[in-house]
Amino acid sequence: MQDEKPSATAWRVALGRAAHQFFDTPKIFDDPLALRIVGAYSQGRTPETFFHERYPRTRRSTFVRALVVVRSRLAEDELAAAAGRGVRQYVVLGAGLDTFAYRNPHAGLQVFEVDHPATQAWKRQRLRDAGIALPPSLSFAPVDFERDTLANGLRAAGFDETQPALFSWLGVVVYLTRETIFSTLSYVAARPLGTEVVFDCGEPIHSYPVDKRAAKLERAARVAAMGEPWLTRFEPAVLAGELRELGFDDVEDLGPGEIARRFFGSRGEGPGGHIIRAQRMQRAAV
């Protein structure tokens, strides 16, 4: 993203979550604040008018929206399970306009929103405009992933490194360098047993069938033109091995086919990309 400007892709992702609440039945992901934070009810607008102006209903937008809501659903499902095990810290890396912290149902769970300072300032203004209050269980940690230290940002926000946490990292990894990605994952892997991360990533363009590569390249060019180019993609099997080398001993990779079967009851290809869940469950051998 460009310095001093909020993330354009964060806005598009928020629109996708809001559009899902309005267009799709049944809902994969229920977010009652999604429409408010994008302003679908502001200035006398109805959602019909808002989405007619701002959200094209195309096959591509439907496909991208599916991945956006599935990864949010899966992250929050994992969080519910972690909270049930006693995890009391949730870190949202690259939070954008995510609304979990403002509808958090888990007693005692502290939420840390980590994002670029410009995007975080923009979000706080949108929250004020929407009349969405900041809960006491929320802490903001402004961090530029390419320049700042995640550890320092979280410590300043009150994060307890002696306790396990769940980290979600959605719609961010592809825009970062490999060095930054593995620096962040190494930090997560060094946290106490029970710590877990959920993130999404894409495969290299050459991994896709020939008839799908043009669409992927077109989308890559579109986000690059917005100032947020794709920088890093992964071979799934290689990434799984690298995560285990970092210390994650429970690694799950949901590819497009599994996502389609699990969430859409389809045997065909689901929304593009992979959703990875990795957890530290065992102590490292001495």
N, C-alpha and C positions, 0 to 999 in steps of 0.2 A: 504494500500500500504506500501511498505518497505521504510524506511527513506533513503534519498539521491538518490532514484531511481524514475524515472517517472512512472506514472501509466500504467501498461500493459493493463488494460481494456480501458483506454483512447485511446490507440493506436488501439485496436480492434474496438472501436466505430467509430473512424475516418476512418478506412478502410471500415466499413459498409456504412458510408455516401458517401464516394468516389465511392464504388462499385455500389451504387444506381444510381449515375450519369452515370455510364458506362453501366450497365447491364439492367436497368429497364425502360420499356416504358408502359404507361406514367409515368412521374416522380410524386411522391407524394411531394417531397421536392427538390427544385432547389437550388443547392449550387455550383456556378461556381468556387469557390476556393478549393473545397474538394479534387480534384485530385492533385492540386499543393502542398497543405500542407503535403500530405502523400508522395510526391516525385514520383508520377506516370510518370512524364515527365523528371525526372532527369537522368543524366548520359547516355543520349541517349536511355533510355527505351521508349517503347510505352506502353500505358495502357494495351494492351493485354499481353505483357511480364510481366509487373508489377503484374497484378492480377493472372496470371498463377503461379507466384512464391510465392505470399504472401496471396492469398485469395481463399480458397477452395470453390468451388461452390457445396454446398450440400443443402439438404432440410432444415437442421438446420440453416445454415448460412443465407438462404433466410428468414426464420422465424424471426431470431434475427434482421436482417437488416430492416425488416418491422417495428418492434417496434422502432428502432433507428430513422428512418426517420419520422415516424408518430409523435413521441413526439417532435422532432425538429420543424416539420411543425406546430404542434398545439401551441407550445410556441411562435413561431414567428407570427402566426396569432393573438394570444392574445396580443402580443406586438404591432402589428399594430393598433389594436383596442384601446389599452391603450394610444399609442402616439396620436391617434386621439382625445382622451379625454383630452390631455394636459400633460400626464405623460412624464417626461423628464429624468428619470433615469432607467436604465436596469442593473440588477445585475445577472451575470451568475455564479452560484455557482458550483464549480467543473467543470470549463470551458473546461479542456482537450484541444483538438485541434479544438474546435468550432471556426467557421470563421465569425460569425455574425458581430463582431465589425469591420471587414475589408471590409464589403459590406453593411454597415448600411445606409439605404435610408432615415432615419427620421431626418430631420433638427432639431438641438438643443438637440438631445438625447445623453446623456452621458452614456457610457457603462463601467461597472466595472467587470473585470474578476477576480474571486476569485478561487484560487486553491492552492494545496500544493506547497511549494517553489521549490521542485525538478521538479515537473511536469511543473511548470511555466517557469523555466529556460530552460528546454528541448523544450518547445513550442517556446520560443523566438528564439532559435537556428534554429528550423525548419522554422520559418517565415523568418529569414535572408537567409537561404539556398534557400527558394522558391522565394525570391525577393518580399515578401509581406510587404508593408510599414505599420508602426504603425500610425494610424490616431490620430489627436489631441483629438478626442472625446473618446478615450480609456484610462482607468486607470487600472493598475494591482494592485491587493491586495493579496499578498502572505499570505495564512492562512492554517495552519494545523487544520482541523476541530476537531480533538480529543485533541488538546493541546492549541490552540490559541483562542482568542475571536474574533468572526466575527465582532462585533461592532467596536473593536479597529482597525482591519484590514481595514474595510471600511472607517472609519474616517480618517485614515492615507492616504487613497487614494483619499480623497476629497468628499466622499459621504455626501449628505445633508440629515440628519435625519429628518428635518422639512418638507420635501417634499415627496410625494408618489413615489413609485417605483414598477416596476414589477421584480420579482425574478424568474429565471428559475433554476431548480435543477434536472438535467436529468442524469440518470444512476449512481447516487451517493448514494441515501438513503439506499439502501439494504446493503451497505458496512459499514454503521455507526451504532453505538450503539443507542438504543432508547433515552438515555439521551441526546446525542449530537443532534439527530434529533429534539427533542422537544425544546431544547435550541435554535436552529436555527429558528424553526417555531415560537417560542414565540417572538423572536426578530423581525421577519417579521410582526407578528400580532400587535406589538406595534407601528408600523409605521403609518403615517397619513392615513386618509380615502382615499380610492381609491387604496391603495397598494394591490398587488395581487401576488400569487405564483403559479407556475406550476411545478409539480414534478411527478415522476413515482415511483411506488413501486410494490412489489409482495405480493401475498397471502401466508399464510403458506402452506407447501407442502401437508399437510393432506387435504387441501381444494380442491385440484385438483382430477379429476377422477383417479381411480386406474391405468388405462392404461397409464396415462401421468406422474405419479409420478417418474418412473424410469428415464425418460429423464431429469426431473427437478433435481433429485438427482445427475445425472451424470454431468450436467452443474455446479451444486454447487461444486462438487468435483474438477472439472476442474479449476474454478476460485480460489478455495482455494489453489490448487497446485501452482498457479501463485503468491501466497502471498496476495490475496485480497478476503478473505472469505466473504460469505453472513452472515450478523449478525442480521438483523431485517426485519421482514415481518409483514404485517398487515391484520387483518380482515376488509374488506371494511366498513361495517356498524359501527364498533367500531371506526375506524379512522375518519369517517365523524363526529361522535359525539364529538370526542376529538378536532377536528379542530374548531367546533362551540364553544366549551368551551374556546378555546384560544381567540375567538373574531372574527373569520371568519364567516360572516353570509350568504355568498353566496358560497356554496360548490358543485362542480360537479365532479362526478367520472365516467370516461369512462373505462369500463371493456373491455375484449377481444371481446365480441359480438358486443358492440356498436362501437368499433374501426373498426371492420370488415365492418359493415354496412356503417359507415360514410365515410371511406377512400377507401375501396376496393369493395364496392357494393356487399358484400357477406352476406349471411344469416348464414354462418358458424362461427366457432371460429376464431378470429383474432389473431395477435401476442400476446404472453403472457404478463401478467402484467396489471397494472392499471395506468392511467394518471389522476392526480388530479389537479383541478383548484380551488383555494380558494381565496376569496377576502373580504376585509373589506369595507363595503358600508355604514354602519350605526354607529352612535356614541353609545358607551356602555351606558346602563342605569345607572343613578346616584343614 
